[in-house]
């Protein structure tokens, strides 16, 4: 059979007498795709994640600067320090001081911070996120009870701390 791809009397380039496939070259595959540099869509995702992390850090920092956060942290420190605040009376006295300090920083609060006795007790019970009546009475009386007084543990320490924490979150 005649070879139509080459002129008569010449052999096709790369052809060796009997093997017509010997002149073919291998297929060259493209280089593997690198993960770097990233495609533009991935850069958008990276910048969104960075922006979200920075925004979250700023919001957390601002939350920690609030009066309520700091007051709750101080209340936690009071509740943990059982050597200094051994009984519920000592915790209630420290909580009363903490509540008065919160009131002094709020508008209209200095008048309430100067209350004593029944007026102070009513304010604690009736205010926004008020404490239960028995705990309000105990907080009002605790600063005036001597250490080791018979009524020093009239209220459970955990209930006292929980009620004061709720009052702080509702009012600070």
LINNOR-V621790 format. One record per residue. N is the residue number from 0. RES is the residue in three letters. D_CENTER is the distance of its C-alpha to the mean C-alpha in Angstrom with 2 decimals. Layout:
BEGIN
N,RES,D_CENTER / N,RES,D_CENTER
END
This chain:
BEGIN
0,UNK,84.03 / 1,UNK,83.83 / 2,UNK,80.68 / 3,UNK,79.92 / 4,UNK,76.96 / 5,UNK,79.14 / 6,UNK,82.49 / 7,UNK,85.51 / 8,UNK,86.38 / 9,UNK,82.89 / 10,UNK,80.20 / 11,UNK,76.59 / 12,UNK,74.36 / 13,UNK,72.68 / 14,UNK,74.84 / 15,UNK,76.70 / 16,UNK,79.70 / 17,UNK,78.43 / 18,UNK,74.59 / 19,UNK,73.36 / 20,UNK,69.63 / 21,UNK,69.98 / 22,UNK,69.39 / 23,UNK,65.96 / 24,UNK,62.83 / 25,UNK,59.47 / 26,UNK,56.62 / 27,UNK,54.03 / 28,UNK,50.46 / 29,UNK,47.93 / 30,UNK,45.55 / 31,UNK,42.31 / 32,UNK,39.45 / 33,UNK,37.04 / 34,UNK,33.27 / 35,UNK,33.37 / 36,UNK,33.59 / 37,UNK,31.10 / 38,UNK,32.21 / 39,UNK,31.05 / 40,UNK,28.85 / 41,UNK,26.84 / 42,UNK,26.46 / 43,UNK,25.00 / 44,UNK,22.47 / 45,UNK,21.59 / 46,UNK,21.23 / 47,UNK,19.08 / 48,UNK,16.62 / 49,UNK,16.75 / 50,UNK,16.37 / 51,UNK,13.28 / 52,UNK,11.67 / 53,UNK,12.97 / 54,UNK,11.93 / 55,UNK,8.22 / 56,UNK,8.72 / 57,UNK,10.82 / 58,UNK,8.77 / 59,UNK,6.04 / 60,UNK,9.41 / 61,UNK,11.02 / 62,UNK,8.82 / 63,UNK,9.59 / 64,UNK,13.11 / 65,UNK,13.72 / 66,UNK,16.33 / 67,UNK,14.68 / 68,UNK,11.75 / 69,UNK,14.49 / 70,UNK,16.86 / 71,UNK,14.79 / 72,UNK,14.28 / 73,UNK,18.03 / 74,UNK,18.86 / 75,UNK,17.17 / 76,UNK,19.30 / 77,UNK,22.29 / 78,UNK,21.89 / 79,UNK,21.69 / 80,UNK,24.69 / 81,UNK,27.50 / 82,UNK,30.13 / 83,UNK,29.82 / 84,UNK,28.93 / 85,UNK,31.20 / 86,UNK,31.90 / 87,UNK,30.43 / 88,UNK,32.57 / 89,UNK,30.87 / 90,UNK,27.36 / 91,UNK,28.64 / 92,UNK,30.24 / 93,UNK,27.10 / 94,UNK,25.16 / 95,UNK,27.99 / 96,UNK,27.77 / 97,UNK,24.01 / 98,UNK,24.62 / 99,UNK,27.51 / 100,UNK,25.54 / 101,UNK,23.01 / 102,UNK,26.08 / 103,UNK,27.70 / 104,UNK,24.97 / 105,UNK,25.10 / 106,UNK,28.01 / 107,UNK,30.62 / 108,UNK,29.02 / 109,UNK,31.53 / 110,UNK,34.20 / 111,UNK,32.20 / 112,UNK,31.28 / 113,UNK,35.02 / 114,UNK,35.78 / 115,UNK,37.25 / 116,UNK,38.67 / 117,UNK,38.87 / 118,UNK,37.37 / 119,UNK,34.21 / 120,UNK,34.08 / 121,UNK,34.57 / 122,UNK,31.86 / 123,UNK,29.29 / 124,UNK,30.48 / 125,UNK,31.06 / 126,UNK,28.24 / 127,UNK,25.22 / 128,UNK,23.37 / 129,UNK,26.31 / 130,UNK,26.70 / 131,UNK,29.49 / 132,UNK,32.95 / 133,UNK,33.61 / 134,UNK,30.38 / 135,UNK,31.07 / 136,UNK,34.58 / 137,UNK,33.42 / 138,UNK,30.98 / 139,UNK,33.85 / 140,UNK,36.33 / 141,UNK,34.36 / 142,UNK,34.71 / 143,UNK,38.47 / 144,UNK,38.94 / 145,UNK,40.27 / 146,UNK,38.47 / 147,UNK,39.69 / 148,UNK,40.95 / 149,UNK,41.84 / 150,UNK,39.17 / 151,UNK,36.40 / 152,UNK,34.69 / 153,UNK,35.52 / 154,UNK,31.94 / 155,UNK,29.73 / 156,UNK,27.10 / 157,UNK,24.28 / 158,UNK,25.37 / 159,UNK,25.53 / 160,UNK,22.03 / 161,UNK,20.64 / 162,UNK,22.77 / 163,UNK,21.88 / 164,UNK,18.10 / 165,UNK,18.85 / 166,UNK,21.14 / 167,UNK,18.67 / 168,UNK,16.03 / 169,UNK,19.03 / 170,UNK,20.77 / 171,UNK,18.69
END
